Amino acid sequence: MRLSRIKSAIIGLLVLLLAGCSSVRLGYNSAPTLTWWWLDGYVDFSREQAPLAQQGIDRWFEWHRATQLPVYAELLATAGPELLEPVTPAQACRWQSRVRDALSPSLERAIEIAADLVPNLGEAQLRHIEQRYAKGNDEMRSDFLQPDPAVRLRESIKRTVERAERLYGRLEEPQKRVIVAGVAASPFDPELWLAERQRRQRDTLAILRELLATRADRDQRLAGLRTLALRVERSPDPDYRAYQARLAEYNCGFAARIHNATTPEQRRQARDTLKGWEADLRALTAPPG
């Protein structure tokens, strides 16, 4: 199980939680089943392996509901009032760091569960993972690497507008122009991203094969999976790390410019949206009435 995919799943789960309205509660309650389908689609568990994997997913969600959802709720409660005021790039960066820190325990917990599943994997399953990687890379090319630069730019602008409107509501044309200019000037390079993604995939398969070939014990498996997680956070390629730093700095400024272009009414809507998400998270962790 590739750690960057586990991390993506956790981030995707957080996005699901921030979808708003009562669908958050319904979505979270369905998340163990959806996670099983997603993970089985990558690994293709055997009949004998499936119960252990399903139990691991259920344990992770039980722990996550009890210990992590309250953390996310507090984070939203803190963020809401700040949305009413202008923000600086430094503030935006601090919030990115806080979200990253909030996700770290969930990733570590996933690593601990994954370590128990690794010994049961076989070469056929690793090849299946490799095939799913290839399919995912093709999907990424379709979404982010359109041959026509104008189409690529248009789709990137569309994604950014949709994300902003999820929080602030409908944007006006002057605000959309801020996004158009920001996306056009962004250092984001999907080709570099794809190359790094493929490096991580090769790295993951190599480490999994090594753990299996050496019949690694649990401590060794944990160490190997944590190494993968660290390499996702900090690429071994210094050029890519430099690119990531440039992109992160740019995105902090870009997020601040989008926020500062919004009206007081849009900021109040953003605050109210966070309040709704917070209420949903607290409802998910409340004891049965």
Buried (B, 14 or more C-beta within 10 A) or exposed (E): BBBBBBBBBBBBBBEBBBBBEEEBBEBBEEBBEBBBEBBBEBBBBEEEBEEBBBEBBBBBBEBBBEEBBBBBBBBBBEBBEBBEEEBEBEBBBEBBEEBEEBBEBBBEBBBBBBBBBBEBBEEEBBEBBEEBBEEBBEEBBEEBBBEEEEEBBBBBBEBBBEEBBBBBBEBEEEBBEBBBEBBEEBEBBBEBBBEBBBBBBEBBBEBBEEBBEEEBEEEBBBBBBBEBBEBBBEBEBEEBEEBBEBBEEBBBBBBBBBBEBBEEEBBBBBBEBBEBBBBBBBBBBEEEE
